[in-house]
C-alpha cells in the first residue's frame, strides 16, 4: 500500500501548480525524494537499487509513472 500527501495551490500569474508541502510516496518498490535543486520536483527512485527513474511535479505524475513502471514489472514476470 502507498501513501501520498500533497497540497497544491494555483499560481494565478502563470497558471502553474506549485507544491507547498512534501509529496511522499512509498510502495516498497518505488519511493519519492525531493529534488534538492528545484522546488516542487520529486524524483521517483527504485528502492532496491537507489536508481533515479524519473521526476514528477505533482501527484498525478507520480501515480502515472509508478503505474506504468508496475505494468512493466508485471509483464516481465
C-alpha angles and dihedrals in degrees: 000000000000135000127212125190120181142136119199129194130195118241103214093202096069105001092242121140117231125190117238096189139032118283105222121193128165126156095163093259101055132019138176129245125186116249108245094210102046129046115228096022125111129187120226106223130192102235098212097052104021090232117155105235105178141326130248135197100194143018093265091056091052094048093047095047095045090046091054092045091051091050089053092050093048093048090052094056 
